[in-house]
């Protein structure tokens, strides 16, 4: 799949993904149930992958 984004769109997406990662890390730290923590970590991994792809685009 290919998506064409402007530099501003990439910057905004990266900021949103980084914010979501920070919020997930707080939620993971507070989670009492192992299964729930695992679900949150899976989401974190997906967001980390997205962040890496946005970084590869080369816009900071």
C-alpha distance matrix in Angstrom:
0.0 3.8 6.7 10.2 13.0 16.7 18.7 20.4 17.3 16.3 19.9 20.2 17.2 18.6 22.0 21.0 19.3 22.5 24.7 23.2 23.6 27.2 27.9 26.5 28.7 31.7 31.0 30.7 34.0 35.7 34.3 37.2 35.5 33.8 31.3 30.3 30.0 27.7 25.4 25.4 24.8 21.7 20.4 21.5 19.7 16.3 17.3 18.5 15.2 13.5 16.6 16.3 12.8 14.3 17.3 15.7 14.7 18.5 19.6 22.4
3.8 0.0 3.8 6.6 9.8 13.3 15.5 17.5 14.7 13.8 17.5 18.1 15.6 17.1 20.6 20.0 18.8 21.8 24.1 23.1 23.6 27.1 28.0 27.1 29.2 32.1 31.8 31.7 34.9 36.6 35.6 38.7 37.4 35.7 33.5 32.2 31.6 29.7 27.4 26.9 26.3 23.5 21.8 22.5 20.9 17.6 17.9 18.8 15.7 13.5 16.0 15.7 12.0 12.7 15.6 14.0 12.3 16.0 16.9 20.0
6.7 3.8 0.0 3.8 6.4 10.1 12.5 14.1 11.1 10.8 14.5 14.9 12.7 14.6 17.8 17.3 16.6 19.7 21.7 21.0 22.0 25.2 26.1 25.6 27.9 30.5 30.3 30.6 33.7 35.3 34.6 37.9 36.8 35.5 33.3 31.6 31.1 29.5 27.1 26.2 25.9 23.5 21.2 21.8 20.7 17.4 16.9 18.2 15.7 12.8 14.8 15.3 11.7 11.3 14.6 13.7 11.4 14.8 14.9 17.9
10.2 6.6 3.8 0.0 3.8 7.0 9.9 11.7 9.5 9.6 13.3 14.0 12.7 14.7 17.6 17.7 17.6 20.3 22.4 22.3 23.4 26.2 27.3 27.3 29.5 32.0 32.1 32.6 35.5 37.1 36.8 40.2 39.4 38.2 36.2 34.3 33.6 32.3 29.9 28.7 28.3 26.3 23.8 24.0 23.1 20.0 18.9 19.9 17.8 14.7 15.9 16.4 12.9 11.6 14.5 13.7 10.6 13.5 13.2 16.4
13.0 9.8 6.4 3.8 0.0 3.8 6.6 8.0 5.8 6.3 9.8 10.5 9.8 11.9 14.5 14.9 15.3 17.8 19.6 20.0 21.3 23.8 25.0 25.4 27.5 29.7 30.1 31.0 33.6 35.2 35.2 38.7 38.3 37.3 35.6 33.4 32.5 31.6 29.2 27.6 27.4 25.7 23.0 22.8 22.4 19.5 17.7 18.8 17.3 13.8 14.3 15.4 12.5 10.1 12.9 13.0 9.7 12.1 10.8 13.6
16.7 13.3 10.1 7.0 3.8 0.0 3.8 5.4 5.1 6.3 8.7 9.9 10.6 12.3 14.3 15.4 16.4 18.3 20.0 21.1 22.5 24.5 25.9 26.8 28.6 30.7 31.4 32.5 34.8 36.4 36.8 40.4 40.3 39.4 38.0 35.6 34.6 33.9 31.7 29.7 29.5 28.2 25.3 24.7 24.7 22.0 19.8 20.6 19.6 16.2 15.8 17.0 14.5 11.5 13.5 14.1 10.5 11.7 9.6 12.2
18.7 15.5 12.5 9.9 6.6 3.8 0.0 3.8 5.4 5.1 6.2 8.6 9.9 10.5 12.3 14.3 15.3 16.4 18.4 20.0 21.0 22.6 24.4 25.6 27.0 29.0 30.2 31.2 33.2 35.1 35.7 39.4 39.6 38.7 37.5 35.1 33.7 33.3 31.4 29.0 28.6 27.8 25.0 23.8 23.8 21.7 19.1 19.3 18.8 15.6 14.4 15.4 13.7 10.3 11.4 12.5 9.2 9.3 6.4 8.6
20.4 17.5 14.1 11.7 8.0 5.4 3.8 0.0 3.8 5.4 5.1 6.1 8.6 9.9 10.6 12.3 14.2 15.4 16.6 18.4 20.0 21.3 22.7 24.3 25.9 27.5 28.7 30.1 32.0 33.5 34.4 38.1 38.5 37.9 36.8 34.1 32.9 32.8 30.7 28.2 28.2 27.6 24.5 23.4 24.0 21.9 18.9 19.7 19.7 16.2 14.9 16.8 15.5 11.8 13.3 15.1 12.2 12.3 9.0 9.8
17.3 14.7 11.1 9.5 5.8 5.1 5.4 3.8 0.0 3.8 5.4 5.1 6.1 8.5 9.9 10.5 12.1 14.1 15.3 16.4 18.2 20.0 21.1 22.3 24.3 26.1 26.8 28.1 30.4 31.8 32.3 36.0 36.0 35.5 34.1 31.5 30.5 30.2 27.9 25.6 25.8 24.9 21.7 21.0 21.6 19.1 16.4 17.6 17.4 13.7 13.2 15.4 13.6 10.2 12.7 14.4 11.6 12.8 10.1 11.4
16.3 13.8 10.8 9.6 6.3 6.3 5.1 5.4 3.8 0.0 3.8 5.5 5.1 6.0 8.5 9.8 10.4 12.1 14.1 15.2 16.3 18.3 19.9 20.8 22.4 24.6 25.5 26.4 28.6 30.4 30.9 34.5 34.5 33.6 32.4 30.0 28.7 28.2 26.3 24.0 23.6 22.7 19.9 18.8 19.0 16.8 14.1 14.7 14.3 10.9 9.9 11.8 10.2 6.6 8.9 10.7 8.3 9.5 7.1 8.5
19.9 17.5 14.5 13.3 9.8 8.7 6.2 5.1 5.4 3.8 0.0 3.8 5.5 5.2 6.2 8.7 9.9 10.6 12.3 14.3 15.3 16.6 18.5 19.9 21.2 23.0 24.4 25.6 27.4 29.2 30.1 33.8 34.3 33.6 32.7 30.1 28.6 28.6 26.8 24.1 23.8 23.5 20.5 19.0 19.7 18.0 14.8 15.1 15.6 12.5 10.5 12.7 12.2 8.4 9.5 12.3 10.4 10.3 7.1 6.8
20.2 18.1 14.9 14.0 10.5 9.9 8.6 6.1 5.1 5.5 3.8 0.0 3.8 5.4 5.1 6.2 8.6 9.9 10.6 12.3 14.3 15.5 16.6 18.3 20.2 21.6 22.6 24.2 26.1 27.5 28.3 32.1 32.6 32.2 31.2 28.4 27.2 27.4 25.3 22.6 22.9 22.6 19.3 18.2 19.4 17.5 14.2 15.4 16.2 12.8 11.4 14.4 13.9 10.4 12.2 15.1 13.3 13.8 10.8 10.4
17.2 15.6 12.7 12.7 9.8 10.6 9.9 8.6 6.1 5.1 5.5 3.8 0.0 3.8 5.4 5.1 6.1 8.5 9.8 10.5 12.2 14.3 15.3 16.3 18.3 20.2 20.8 22.1 24.4 25.9 26.3 30.0 30.1 29.5 28.3 25.6 24.5 24.4 22.2 19.7 19.9 19.3 16.0 15.2 16.2 13.9 10.8 12.4 12.8 9.3 8.6 11.8 11.0 8.1 10.7 13.3 12.0 13.4 11.2 11.3
18.6 17.1 14.6 14.7 11.9 12.3 10.5 9.9 8.5 6.0 5.2 5.4 3.8 0.0 3.8 5.4 5.1 6.1 8.5 9.8 10.5 12.3 14.2 15.2 16.5 18.7 19.8 20.7 22.7 24.6 25.3 29.0 29.3 28.5 27.7 25.2 23.5 23.4 21.7 19.0 18.6 18.4 15.5 13.8 14.7 13.1 9.7 10.2 11.3 8.3 6.1 9.3 9.6 6.5 8.1 11.4 10.9 11.5 9.6 8.8
22.0 20.6 17.8 17.6 14.5 14.3 12.3 10.6 9.9 8.5 6.2 5.1 5.4 3.8 0.0 3.8 5.5 5.2 6.1 8.6 9.9 10.7 12.4 14.2 15.5 17.0 18.4 19.9 21.5 23.1 24.3 28.1 28.8 28.4 27.8 25.0 23.3 23.9 22.2 19.1 19.2 19.6 16.4 14.6 16.3 15.2 11.4 12.2 14.1 11.5 9.1 12.4 13.3 10.3 11.3 14.8 14.3 14.4 11.9 10.2
21.0 20.0 17.3 17.7 14.9 15.4 14.3 12.3 10.5 9.8 8.7 6.2 5.1 5.4 3.8 0.0 3.8 5.5 5.1 6.2 8.6 10.0 10.6 12.2 14.3 15.7 16.4 18.2 20.2 21.4 22.2 25.9 26.5 26.3 25.4 22.4 21.2 21.8 19.7 16.7 17.4 17.5 14.1 12.9 15.0 13.5 9.9 11.8 13.6 10.8 9.6 13.4 13.9 11.5 13.3 16.6 16.1 16.9 14.7 13.6
19.3 18.8 16.6 17.6 15.3 16.4 15.3 14.2 12.1 10.4 9.9 8.6 6.1 5.1 5.5 3.8 0.0 3.8 5.4 5.1 6.2 8.7 9.9 10.4 12.3 14.5 15.1 16.1 18.4 20.0 20.5 24.2 24.4 23.7 22.9 20.2 18.7 18.9 17.0 14.2 14.3 14.3 11.0 9.6 11.3 9.9 6.2 8.1 10.0 7.6 6.5 10.4 11.3 9.7 11.5 14.5 14.8 15.9 14.5 13.6
22.5 21.8 19.7 20.3 17.8 18.3 16.4 15.4 14.1 12.1 10.6 9.9 8.5 6.1 5.2 5.5 3.8 0.0 3.8 5.4 5.0 6.3 8.7 9.8 10.7 12.7 14.3 15.2 16.8 18.8 19.9 23.6 24.3 23.6 23.4 20.7 18.7 19.2 18.0 14.7 14.4 15.3 12.5 10.0 12.0 11.8 8.0 8.4 11.3 9.8 7.4 10.7 12.7 11.0 11.5 15.1 15.8 16.1 14.6 12.8
24.7 24.1 21.7 22.4 19.6 20.0 18.4 16.6 15.3 14.1 12.3 10.6 9.8 8.5 6.1 5.1 5.4 3.8 0.0 3.8 5.4 5.2 6.3 8.6 10.0 11.0 12.5 14.3 15.7 17.1 18.4 22.2 23.2 23.2 23.0 19.9 18.2 19.4 17.9 14.5 15.0 16.3 13.1 11.2 14.0 13.7 10.1 11.4 14.3 12.7 10.9 14.4 16.1 14.3 15.2 18.7 19.1 19.4 17.5 15.5
23.2 23.1 21.0 22.3 20.0 21.1 20.0 18.4 16.4 15.2 14.3 12.3 10.5 9.8 8.6 6.2 5.1 5.4 3.8 0.0 3.8 5.5 5.1 6.0 8.6 10.0 10.4 12.0 14.2 15.4 16.0 19.8 20.4 20.3 19.7 16.6 15.2 16.2 14.4 11.1 12.1 13.0 9.7 8.3 11.5 11.0 7.8 10.0 12.8 11.5 10.7 14.2 15.7 14.6 16.0 19.2 19.8 20.7 19.2 17.8
23.6 23.6 22.0 23.4 21.3 22.5 21.0 20.0 18.2 16.3 15.3 14.3 12.2 10.5 9.9 8.6 6.2 5.0 5.4 3.8 0.0 3.8 5.4 5.0 6.2 8.8 9.8 10.3 12.4 14.4 15.0 18.7 19.3 18.6 18.4 15.8 13.6 14.4 13.4 9.9 9.8 11.3 8.7 6.0 9.0 9.7 6.7 7.5 11.0 10.7 9.5 12.5 14.7 14.2 14.9 18.0 19.3 20.0 19.1 17.5
27.2 27.1 25.2 26.2 23.8 24.5 22.6 21.3 20.0 18.3 16.6 15.5 14.3 12.3 10.7 10.0 8.7 6.3 5.2 5.5 3.8 0.0 3.8 5.5 5.2 6.5 8.8 10.0 10.9 12.8 14.4 18.1 19.4 19.2 19.7 16.8 14.5 16.1 15.5 11.7 11.9 14.1 11.9 9.2 12.3 13.4 10.5 10.8 14.5 14.2 12.4 15.3 17.8 16.8 17.1 20.5 21.7 21.9 20.6 18.4
27.9 28.0 26.1 27.3 25.0 25.9 24.4 22.7 21.1 19.9 18.5 16.6 15.3 14.2 12.4 10.6 9.9 8.7 6.3 5.1 5.4 3.8 0.0 3.8 5.5 5.2 6.3 8.6 10.0 10.9 12.3 16.1 17.4 17.8 18.0 14.7 13.1 15.2 14.1 10.4 11.7 13.9 11.3 9.7 13.4 14.1 11.5 12.9 16.3 15.8 14.7 17.8 20.0 19.0 19.9 23.2 24.1 24.7 23.3 21.3
26.5 27.1 25.6 27.3 25.4 26.8 25.6 24.3 22.3 20.8 19.9 18.3 16.3 15.2 14.2 12.2 10.4 9.8 8.6 6.0 5.0 5.5 3.8 0.0 3.8 5.4 4.9 6.0 8.5 9.8 10.2 13.9 14.7 14.6 14.6 11.5 9.7 11.4 10.4 6.7 7.9 10.3 8.1 6.6 10.4 11.5 9.8 11.2 14.4 14.6 14.1 16.9 19.1 18.8 19.8 22.7 24.1 25.0 24.1 22.5
28.7 29.2 27.9 29.5 27.5 28.6 27.0 25.9 24.3 22.4 21.2 20.2 18.3 16.5 15.5 14.3 12.3 10.7 10.0 8.6 6.2 5.2 5.5 3.8 0.0 3.8 5.4 5.0 6.2 8.8 9.9 13.5 14.7 14.3 15.2 12.6 9.8 11.7 12.0 8.3 8.3 11.5 10.3 7.8 11.0 13.2 11.5 11.7 15.3 16.0 15.0 17.2 20.0 19.9 20.2 23.1 24.9 25.4 24.7 22.7
31.7 32.1 30.5 32.0 29.7 30.7 29.0 27.5 26.1 24.6 23.0 21.6 20.2 18.7 17.0 15.7 14.5 12.7 11.0 10.0 8.8 6.5 5.2 5.4 3.8 0.0 3.8 5.4 5.2 6.4 8.7 12.3 14.3 14.8 16.1 13.1 10.8 13.7 13.8 10.3 11.2 14.4 13.1 11.2 14.6 16.5 14.6 15.3 18.8 19.2 18.1 20.6 23.3 22.8 23.2 26.3 27.9 28.2 27.1 24.9
31.0 31.8 30.3 32.1 30.1 31.4 30.2 28.7 26.8 25.5 24.4 22.6 20.8 19.8 18.4 16.4 15.1 14.3 12.5 10.4 9.8 8.8 6.3 4.9 5.4 3.8 0.0 3.8 5.4 5.2 6.1 9.8 11.4 12.3 13.1 9.8 8.3 11.4 11.0 7.8 9.8 12.8 11.5 10.7 14.2 15.7 14.5 15.8 19.0 19.4 19.0 21.6 23.9 23.7 24.6 27.5 28.9 29.8 28.8 26.9
30.7 31.7 30.6 32.6 31.0 32.5 31.2 30.1 28.1 26.4 25.6 24.2 22.1 20.7 19.9 18.2 16.1 15.2 14.3 12.0 10.3 10.0 8.6 6.0 5.0 5.4 3.8 0.0 3.8 5.4 5.1 8.6 9.7 9.6 10.8 8.2 5.5 8.5 9.2 6.3 7.3 10.7 10.6 9.5 12.4 14.7 14.1 14.8 17.9 19.0 18.7 20.8 23.3 23.7 24.3 26.9 28.8 29.7 29.2 27.4
34.0 34.9 33.7 35.5 33.6 34.8 33.2 32.0 30.4 28.6 27.4 26.1 24.4 22.7 21.5 20.2 18.4 16.8 15.7 14.2 12.4 10.9 10.0 8.5 6.2 5.2 5.4 3.8 0.0 3.8 5.7 8.5 10.7 11.0 13.2 11.0 8.2 11.4 12.8 10.1 10.5 14.2 14.2 12.6 15.4 17.9 17.0 17.2 20.6 21.8 21.0 23.0 25.8 26.0 26.2 29.0 31.0 31.4 30.8 28.7
35.7 36.6 35.3 37.1 35.2 36.4 35.1 33.5 31.8 30.4 29.2 27.5 25.9 24.6 23.1 21.4 20.0 18.8 17.1 15.4 14.4 12.8 10.9 9.8 8.8 6.4 5.2 5.4 3.8 0.0 3.8 6.4 9.4 11.0 13.0 10.4 8.8 12.6 13.4 11.0 12.6 15.9 15.6 14.7 17.8 19.9 19.1 19.9 23.1 24.0 23.5 25.8 28.3 28.4 28.9 31.8 33.5 34.1 33.2 31.2
34.3 35.6 34.6 36.8 35.2 36.8 35.7 34.4 32.3 30.9 30.1 28.3 26.3 25.3 24.3 22.2 20.5 19.9 18.4 16.0 15.0 14.4 12.3 10.2 9.9 8.7 6.1 5.1 5.7 3.8 0.0 3.8 5.8 7.6 9.3 6.8 5.9 9.7 10.5 9.0 10.9 13.8 14.0 13.9 16.7 18.7 18.5 19.6 22.4 23.5 23.6 25.8 28.1 28.5 29.3 31.9 33.7 34.7 34.1 32.4
37.2 38.7 37.9 40.2 38.7 40.4 39.4 38.1 36.0 34.5 33.8 32.1 30.0 29.0 28.1 25.9 24.2 23.6 22.2 19.8 18.7 18.1 16.1 13.9 13.5 12.3 9.8 8.6 8.5 6.4 3.8 0.0 3.8 6.6 9.0 7.7 7.6 11.0 12.3 11.8 13.5 16.2 16.9 17.1 19.5 21.6 21.9 22.9 25.5 26.8 27.0 29.0 31.3 32.0 32.8 35.2 37.1 38.2 37.7 36.0
35.5 37.4 36.8 39.4 38.3 40.3 39.6 38.5 36.0 34.5 34.3 32.6 30.1 29.3 28.8 26.5 24.4 24.3 23.2 20.4 19.3 19.4 17.4 14.7 14.7 14.3 11.4 9.7 10.7 9.4 5.8 3.8 0.0 3.8 5.6 5.4 6.3 8.8 10.2 10.8 12.4 14.5 15.7 16.5 18.5 20.4 21.3 22.4 24.6 26.1 26.8 28.6 30.6 31.7 32.7 34.8 36.7 38.1 37.9 36.6
33.8 35.7 35.5 38.2 37.3 39.4 38.7 37.9 35.5 33.6 33.6 32.2 29.5 28.5 28.4 26.3 23.7 23.6 23.2 20.3 18.6 19.2 17.8 14.6 14.3 14.8 12.3 9.6 11.0 11.0 7.6 6.6 3.8 0.0 3.8 5.4 5.1 6.2 8.7 9.9 10.4 12.3 14.4 15.0 16.3 18.6 19.9 20.6 22.5 24.5 25.3 26.6 28.7 30.1 31.0 32.8 35.0 36.4 36.6 35.4
31.3 33.5 33.3 36.2 35.6 38.0 37.5 36.8 34.1 32.4 32.7 31.2 28.3 27.7 27.8 25.4 22.9 23.4 23.0 19.7 18.4 19.7 18.0 14.6 15.2 16.1 13.1 10.8 13.2 13.0 9.3 9.0 5.6 3.8 0.0 3.8 5.4 5.1 6.3 8.7 9.8 10.7 12.7 14.2 15.3 17.0 18.7 19.9 21.4 23.1 24.4 25.9 27.5 29.0 30.3 31.9 33.9 35.7 35.8 35.0
30.3 32.2 31.6 34.3 33.4 35.6 35.1 34.1 31.5 30.0 30.1 28.4 25.6 25.2 25.0 22.4 20.2 20.7 19.9 16.6 15.8 16.8 14.7 11.5 12.6 13.1 9.8 8.2 11.0 10.4 6.8 7.7 5.4 5.4 3.8 0.0 3.8 5.4 5.1 6.3 8.6 9.9 10.8 12.4 14.3 15.7 16.7 18.4 20.2 21.4 22.6 24.5 26.2 27.2 28.6 30.6 32.3 34.0 33.8 32.8
30.0 31.6 31.1 33.6 32.5 34.6 33.7 32.9 30.5 28.7 28.6 27.2 24.5 23.5 23.3 21.2 18.7 18.7 18.2 15.2 13.6 14.5 13.1 9.7 9.8 10.8 8.3 5.5 8.2 8.8 5.9 7.6 6.3 5.1 5.4 3.8 0.0 3.8 5.4 5.1 6.1 8.6 9.9 10.3 12.2 14.3 15.2 16.1 18.3 19.9 20.6 22.3 24.4 25.5 26.4 28.5 30.5 31.9 31.8 30.6
27.7 29.7 29.5 32.3 31.6 33.9 33.3 32.8 30.2 28.2 28.6 27.4 24.4 23.4 23.9 21.8 18.9 19.2 19.4 16.2 14.4 16.1 15.2 11.4 11.7 13.7 11.4 8.5 11.4 12.6 9.7 11.0 8.8 6.2 5.1 5.4 3.8 0.0 3.8 5.4 5.0 6.2 8.7 9.6 10.4 12.5 14.2 15.0 16.6 18.6 19.7 20.9 22.8 24.4 25.5 27.1 29.2 30.9 31.2 30.4
25.4 27.4 27.1 29.9 29.2 31.7 31.4 30.7 27.9 26.3 26.8 25.3 22.2 21.7 22.2 19.7 17.0 18.0 17.9 14.4 13.4 15.5 14.1 10.4 12.0 13.8 11.0 9.2 12.8 13.4 10.5 12.3 10.2 8.7 6.3 5.1 5.4 3.8 0.0 3.8 5.5 5.1 6.4 8.7 10.0 10.9 12.6 14.3 15.6 17.0 18.6 20.2 21.6 23.0 24.6 26.2 27.9 29.9 29.9 29.4
25.4 26.9 26.2 28.7 27.6 29.7 29.0 28.2 25.6 24.0 24.1 22.6 19.7 19.0 19.1 16.7 14.2 14.7 14.5 11.1 9.9 11.7 10.4 6.7 8.3 10.3 7.8 6.3 10.1 11.0 9.0 11.8 10.8 9.9 8.7 6.3 5.1 5.4 3.8 0.0 3.8 5.4 5.1 6.2 8.7 10.0 10.6 12.2 14.3 15.4 16.3 18.4 20.1 21.0 22.4 24.4 26.1 27.7 27.5 26.6
24.8 26.3 25.9 28.3 27.4 29.5 28.6 28.2 25.8 23.6 23.8 22.9 19.9 18.6 19.2 17.4 14.3 14.4 15.0 12.1 9.8 11.9 11.7 7.9 8.3 11.2 9.8 7.3 10.5 12.6 10.9 13.5 12.4 10.4 9.8 8.6 6.1 5.0 5.5 3.8 0.0 3.8 5.3 4.8 6.1 8.7 9.7 10.2 12.3 14.2 14.9 16.3 18.4 19.7 20.7 22.5 24.6 26.1 26.3 25.4
21.7 23.5 23.5 26.3 25.7 28.2 27.8 27.6 24.9 22.7 23.5 22.6 19.3 18.4 19.6 17.5 14.3 15.3 16.3 13.0 11.3 14.1 13.9 10.3 11.5 14.4 12.8 10.7 14.2 15.9 13.8 16.2 14.5 12.3 10.7 9.9 8.6 6.2 5.1 5.4 3.8 0.0 3.8 5.4 5.1 6.4 8.8 9.9 10.8 12.7 14.3 15.5 16.9 18.7 20.1 21.4 23.4 25.4 25.8 25.4
20.4 21.8 21.2 23.8 23.0 25.3 25.0 24.5 21.7 19.9 20.5 19.3 16.0 15.5 16.4 14.1 11.0 12.5 13.1 9.7 8.7 11.9 11.3 8.1 10.3 13.1 11.5 10.6 14.2 15.6 14.0 16.9 15.7 14.4 12.7 10.8 9.9 8.7 6.4 5.1 5.3 3.8 0.0 3.8 5.4 5.1 6.3 8.6 9.9 10.7 12.3 14.3 15.5 16.6 18.4 20.1 21.6 23.6 23.6 23.2
21.5 22.5 21.8 24.0 22.8 24.7 23.8 23.4 21.0 18.8 19.0 18.2 15.2 13.8 14.6 12.9 9.6 10.0 11.2 8.3 6.0 9.2 9.7 6.6 7.8 11.2 10.7 9.5 12.6 14.7 13.9 17.1 16.5 15.0 14.2 12.4 10.3 9.6 8.7 6.2 4.8 5.4 3.8 0.0 3.8 5.4 5.1 6.1 8.6 9.8 10.3 12.2 14.2 15.2 16.3 18.4 20.2 21.7 21.7 20.8
19.7 20.9 20.7 23.1 22.4 24.7 23.8 24.0 21.6 19.0 19.7 19.4 16.2 14.7 16.3 15.0 11.3 12.0 14.0 11.5 9.0 12.3 13.4 10.4 11.0 14.6 14.2 12.4 15.4 17.8 16.7 19.5 18.5 16.3 15.3 14.3 12.2 10.4 10.0 8.7 6.1 5.1 5.4 3.8 0.0 3.8 5.4 5.0 6.2 8.7 9.8 10.6 12.5 14.3 15.2 16.6 18.9 20.6 21.2 20.8
16.3 17.6 17.4 20.0 19.5 22.0 21.7 21.9 19.1 16.8 18.0 17.5 13.9 13.1 15.2 13.5 9.9 11.8 13.7 11.0 9.7 13.4 14.1 11.5 13.2 16.5 15.7 14.7 17.9 19.9 18.7 21.6 20.4 18.6 17.0 15.7 14.3 12.5 10.9 10.0 8.7 6.4 5.1 5.4 3.8 0.0 3.8 5.4 5.1 6.3 8.7 9.9 10.7 12.5 14.3 15.5 17.2 19.4 19.9 20.0
17.3 17.9 16.9 18.9 17.7 19.8 19.1 18.9 16.4 14.1 14.8 14.2 10.8 9.7 11.4 9.9 6.2 8.0 10.1 7.8 6.7 10.5 11.5 9.8 11.5 14.6 14.5 14.1 17.0 19.1 18.5 21.9 21.3 19.9 18.7 16.7 15.2 14.2 12.6 10.6 9.7 8.8 6.3 5.1 5.4 3.8 0.0 3.8 5.3 5.0 6.1 8.6 9.8 10.5 12.2 14.2 15.6 17.4 17.3 17.0
18.5 18.8 18.2 19.9 18.8 20.6 19.3 19.7 17.6 14.7 15.1 15.4 12.4 10.2 12.2 11.8 8.1 8.4 11.4 10.0 7.5 10.8 12.9 11.2 11.7 15.3 15.8 14.8 17.2 19.9 19.6 22.9 22.4 20.6 19.9 18.4 16.1 15.0 14.3 12.2 10.2 9.9 8.6 6.1 5.0 5.4 3.8 0.0 3.8 5.4 5.0 6.2 8.7 9.8 10.4 12.4 14.5 15.9 16.3 15.8
15.2 15.7 15.7 17.8 17.3 19.6 18.8 19.7 17.4 14.3 15.6 16.2 12.8 11.3 14.1 13.6 10.0 11.3 14.3 12.8 11.0 14.5 16.3 14.4 15.3 18.8 19.0 17.9 20.6 23.1 22.4 25.5 24.6 22.5 21.4 20.2 18.3 16.6 15.6 14.3 12.3 10.8 9.9 8.6 6.2 5.1 5.3 3.8 0.0 3.8 5.4 5.1 6.3 8.7 9.8 10.7 12.9 14.9 15.9 16.3
13.5 13.5 12.8 14.7 13.8 16.2 15.6 16.2 13.7 10.9 12.5 12.8 9.3 8.3 11.5 10.8 7.6 9.8 12.7 11.5 10.7 14.2 15.8 14.6 16.0 19.2 19.4 19.0 21.8 24.0 23.5 26.8 26.1 24.5 23.1 21.4 19.9 18.6 17.0 15.4 14.2 12.7 10.7 9.8 8.7 6.3 5.0 5.4 3.8 0.0 3.8 5.4 5.1 6.2 8.6 9.9 11.0 13.4 13.7 14.4
16.6 16.0 14.8 15.9 14.3 15.8 14.4 14.9 13.2 9.9 10.5 11.4 8.6 6.1 9.1 9.6 6.5 7.4 10.9 10.7 9.5 12.4 14.7 14.1 15.0 18.1 19.0 18.7 21.0 23.5 23.6 27.0 26.8 25.3 24.4 22.6 20.6 19.7 18.6 16.3 14.9 14.3 12.3 10.3 9.8 8.7 6.1 5.0 5.4 3.8 0.0 3.8 5.4 5.1 6.2 8.7 10.1 11.4 11.5 11.3
16.3 15.7 15.3 16.4 15.4 17.0 15.4 16.8 15.4 11.8 12.7 14.4 11.8 9.3 12.4 13.4 10.4 10.7 14.4 14.2 12.5 15.3 17.8 16.9 17.2 20.6 21.6 20.8 23.0 25.8 25.8 29.0 28.6 26.6 25.9 24.5 22.3 20.9 20.2 18.4 16.3 15.5 14.3 12.2 10.6 9.9 8.6 6.2 5.1 5.4 3.8 0.0 3.8 5.4 5.0 6.2 8.9 10.2 11.5 11.8
12.8 12.0 11.7 12.9 12.5 14.5 13.7 15.5 13.6 10.2 12.2 13.9 11.0 9.6 13.3 13.9 11.3 12.7 16.1 15.7 14.7 17.8 20.0 19.1 20.0 23.3 23.9 23.3 25.8 28.3 28.1 31.3 30.6 28.7 27.5 26.2 24.4 22.8 21.6 20.1 18.4 16.9 15.5 14.2 12.5 10.7 9.8 8.7 6.3 5.1 5.4 3.8 0.0 3.8 5.3 5.0 6.6 9.2 10.7 12.2
14.3 12.7 11.3 11.6 10.1 11.5 10.3 11.8 10.2 6.6 8.4 10.4 8.1 6.5 10.3 11.5 9.7 11.0 14.3 14.6 14.2 16.8 19.0 18.8 19.9 22.8 23.7 23.7 26.0 28.4 28.5 32.0 31.7 30.1 29.0 27.2 25.5 24.4 23.0 21.0 19.7 18.7 16.6 15.2 14.3 12.5 10.5 9.8 8.7 6.2 5.1 5.4 3.8 0.0 3.8 5.4 5.3 7.4 7.7 9.0
17.3 15.6 14.6 14.5 12.9 13.5 11.4 13.3 12.7 8.9 9.5 12.2 10.7 8.1 11.3 13.3 11.5 11.5 15.2 16.0 14.9 17.1 19.9 19.8 20.2 23.2 24.6 24.3 26.2 28.9 29.3 32.8 32.7 31.0 30.3 28.6 26.4 25.5 24.6 22.4 20.7 20.1 18.4 16.3 15.2 14.3 12.2 10.4 9.8 8.6 6.2 5.0 5.3 3.8 0.0 3.8 5.3 5.5 6.5 7.2
15.7 14.0 13.7 13.7 13.0 14.1 12.5 15.1 14.4 10.7 12.3 15.1 13.3 11.4 14.8 16.6 14.5 15.1 18.7 19.2 18.0 20.5 23.2 22.7 23.1 26.3 27.5 26.9 29.0 31.8 31.9 35.2 34.8 32.8 31.9 30.6 28.5 27.1 26.2 24.4 22.5 21.4 20.1 18.4 16.6 15.5 14.2 12.4 10.7 9.9 8.7 6.2 5.0 5.4 3.8 0.0 3.8 5.1 7.9 9.8
14.7 12.3 11.4 10.6 9.7 10.5 9.2 12.2 11.6 8.3 10.4 13.3 12.0 10.9 14.3 16.1 14.8 15.8 19.1 19.8 19.3 21.7 24.1 24.1 24.9 27.9 28.9 28.8 31.0 33.5 33.7 37.1 36.7 35.0 33.9 32.3 30.5 29.2 27.9 26.1 24.6 23.4 21.6 20.2 18.9 17.2 15.6 14.5 12.9 11.0 10.1 8.9 6.6 5.3 5.3 3.8 0.0 3.8 5.8 8.9
18.5 16.0 14.8 13.5 12.1 11.7 9.3 12.3 12.8 9.5 10.3 13.8 13.4 11.5 14.4 16.9 15.9 16.1 19.4 20.7 20.0 21.9 24.7 25.0 25.4 28.2 29.8 29.7 31.4 34.1 34.7 38.2 38.1 36.4 35.7 34.0 31.9 30.9 29.9 27.7 26.1 25.4 23.6 21.7 20.6 19.4 17.4 15.9 14.9 13.4 11.4 10.2 9.2 7.4 5.5 5.1 3.8 0.0 3.8 6.4
19.6 16.9 14.9 13.2 10.8 9.6 6.4 9.0 10.1 7.1 7.1 10.8 11.2 9.6 11.9 14.7 14.5 14.6 17.5 19.2 19.1 20.6 23.3 24.1 24.7 27.1 28.8 29.2 30.8 33.2 34.1 37.7 37.9 36.6 35.8 33.8 31.8 31.2 29.9 27.5 26.3 25.8 23.6 21.7 21.2 19.9 17.3 16.3 15.9 13.7 11.5 11.5 10.7 7.7 6.5 7.9 5.8 3.8 0.0 3.8
22.4 20.0 17.9 16.4 13.6 12.2 8.6 9.8 11.4 8.5 6.8 10.4 11.3 8.8 10.2 13.6 13.6 12.8 15.5 17.8 17.5 18.4 21.3 22.5 22.7 24.9 26.9 27.4 28.7 31.2 32.4 36.0 36.6 35.4 35.0 32.8 30.6 30.4 29.4 26.6 25.4 25.4 23.2 20.8 20.8 20.0 17.0 15.8 16.3 14.4 11.3 11.8 12.2 9.0 7.2 9.8 8.9 6.4 3.8 0.0
